Amino acid sequence: METVDPPASLAWRDLEQECLFAVETAEKSGRPITMGRYGVQAVVVRDKTTGAMTTQVMQSLPDFEGVVGPRGRQFVFDAKVCSKSSLSLNDSTTKERQLRHMLRRSRCGAACGLLVHFNRRELKQSTVPAQTWLFPVHFAVPFWERVTSHQERSIGLTAADEYGIAVEWWLPPRGRRPRLLLEVALQELLGRVDELGGT
């Protein structure tokens, strides 16, 4: 399988569809992997003044969860697209809730990660090519402790070189657009989690 350059620019929905397509294709071909989206959580609240019932959507969990064989290991990850030099990690309670969820799951042995596609950036003197990285989110990785204590506020390509797993893209036979090699990256993530250990 020949790898190709990642797409120069993706929207978040495009990356989400690539993730779903990659796992669906692997599952249809008989490989032991399955994945779905985390459901949206909501609560019904009664307005104290009018008595009317309304639905409020709660802060979300990570985008995806699944299981990969042969040992039935759970994986959880959130997918983000970034068009800047780094992705902010402390700018919303949603991101903090997602991170806390993944760190708790990592204590139970789940392979958790943050999948980030950095879109190509044109600078005055150079071009930064598009890159896709899977960052292991695990309680034993000091970077995430610094994020939860607000000492680190973003994640960029420097952290990618130190902590991340480069995610490759490939062009299927007779294909017109690159496809994400997510399953390969997830297997590497599982290996990293095994090295880091559980609780």
Residue, then its C-alpha position, 0 to 999 in steps of 0.5 A: m500500500e503506497t502512502v500519499d500526502p494528506p489532504a491540504s485542507l480538511a473541515w472537521r466533518d470531512l475528518e469525521q467521515e474519513c474516520l468512519f469510512a476507514v473503520e467501516t472499510a476495515e470491518k467490512s473486509g473482516r478485520p476485528i474492529t468496530m467503531g461508532r460515535y459517542g451519543v449526544q447527551a441531553v437533559v430535559v429542564r423545566d423553566k421555573t417561570t413558565g413551567a415549559m419543558t426544554t431540552q438542553v444539550m450537555q457538554s459532549l464526550p469524545d467523538f468516537e469509541g470502538v473495540v479492536g481485536p483480537r483481545g477486545r481492546q477499547f479505544v476512544f478518541d476525539a477528532k479535531v482539525c487545526s488551521k493554526s500552528s497549534l490547537s488550543l486545549n484550554d478554551s472550552t469546558t467541552k474539551e476539558r470534559q472530553l480530556r477528563h473522560m479519556l484520562r479516566r478511561s486510560r486508567c482502565g486500560a483503554a487506548c485514548g487519543l486526540l486525532v488532529h489534522f493540521n491543515r497546510r499553512e502558507l507562511k511568508q517565507s515557507t509552507v507548512p505541509a498538512q499533517t495528521w497526528l494521533f496523540p496518546v491521551h494517557f494518565a502516565v504521559p506528563f504532557w496531559e498532567r500539564v494540560t489539566s493543571h493549565q501549564e500547557r494550553s495547546i498542542g502543536l507540531t513540536a509536541a507531535d514530534e515528541y508524543g504523537i503518532a504520525v497518521e498516514w494517508w493512502l490512495p486506494p486503487r482507482g481512488r481519486r482522493p486520499r484515505l486515512l490509515l486510521e487502523v494502523a495508527l490505532q494499533e500503534l496507539l494500543g502498543r503505546v498504551d501497553e508500554l505506558g501500563g495501566t493503573 
